[in-house]
Amino acid sequence: MNIKVQRVYNINTPLKNAILIDRLWPRGISKATLNGVPWVRELAPSNELRRWFHEDKDARWTAFNRKYQAELKQNKKLIIDIVSKYKKEITLLTATREIDTIPQSAQLATMFIKPQNLE
């Protein structure tokens, strides 16, 4: 599976095979802009985990990854459904500025490539 991560603010054409993976709707983006793009907020870290992580990102990086992995395992069926729907390519849309360093996209990519990691 080819997995791309793209900032939602940088899209200029409707995307096929894309899902919005943020817990919160991106500020300033209308629903019409992402018409047809599923918003799968269940794949984002929980509000509690997000807030906890942002208090001290550097010190909590490893623990965050472990806790987020546990949250993803609770959504095993959803991930497997997404993998079967988007077999060849998927674009993960996020409002985050640091798309190369967000743990969320890396964790999701791992789950989409190897859903057996959900065991």
JOBEL-V592298 format. One record per run of one state. SS is the DSSP state (H for helix, E for strand, C for the rest). FROM is the first residue (numbers start at 0). TO is the last residue. If there is no record, write none. Layout:
BEGIN
ss:SS from:FROM to:TO
ss:SS from:FROM to:TO
END
This chain:
BEGIN
ss:C from:0 to:0
ss:E from:1 to:6
ss:H from:7 to:9
ss:C from:10 to:16
ss:E from:17 to:19
ss:C from:20 to:36
ss:E from:37 to:38
ss:C from:39 to:39
ss:H from:40 to:42
ss:C from:43 to:45
ss:H from:46 to:54
ss:C from:55 to:55
ss:H from:56 to:72
ss:C from:73 to:74
ss:H from:75 to:84
ss:C from:85 to:87
ss:E from:88 to:93
ss:C from:94 to:101
ss:H from:102 to:112
ss:C from:113 to:113
ss:H from:114 to:117
ss:C from:118 to:118
END
